[in-house]
Amino acid sequence: MGGLEFTLIGLAAVAGGIVNALAGGGTLITFPMLIAVGLPPVAANVTNTVALCPGYLGATFAQIKDLRDQKNTLLWLLPAGLIGGVVGSILLLHTSDKTFQKLIPYLILFAVVLLICQDRLRAWILGARMSQERKHLNAAWAIIPLIPTAIYGGYFGAGVSIMVLSVIGLALGGSITRLNALKQAISFSINIAAASFFIFSGQVYWLTAFIMAFGALGGGAIGGHLAGKIHPIIMRRVVIMIGLIVAIVYFVR
């Protein structure tokens, strides 16, 4: 790859960071760009996962104060996230580029559907919350739906945070602030587990990953400043349209 390709990757990472900060779904921008500049499908997904680690870490630390009194819940759920992330990464590395290429439009459409349903899922969660007294009783039960969610996160990852929030929200209850903090920590555990496995796979394009990581961090900072100026729903609709277009292109191809 040359300077033009790296520039496009960097710009896509900045855009993805902005989108993640405002509405979510940045992977629907960064992953297709990696494919467009010539990375093999599996290597593109692996590189994208590794590059996203700093963003997940930053989001977790941003809500660390809301995690301090949820240590018992984390002891149940973080291992599930780690195990699922590793299993998903193993499945990905045992998927051929040809097979993964065929799965891409379906995976992107699934992520688009999650974005479309995000607000309804959040409202459903808030309406179905269980009482605080029952939280620890149900923490172990959340492992059952969380593991397949984490496997998906390790395999592809787009929209996994929405899935995690849905699982823990219905199983645990509590305020949306506490649930969001748990969501960030569990999503980070899924991502770091998969990325830790990927770094030994020989499939990571390291220069590309570093460019993306710095671009996503910069985009996240820009998105933070734009919060309140750009409505998240507008941004989400733009990402949904991009995702649909990308999926259609892959189906046609």
Beta strands, then each sheet from edge to edge (+ up, - down):
end
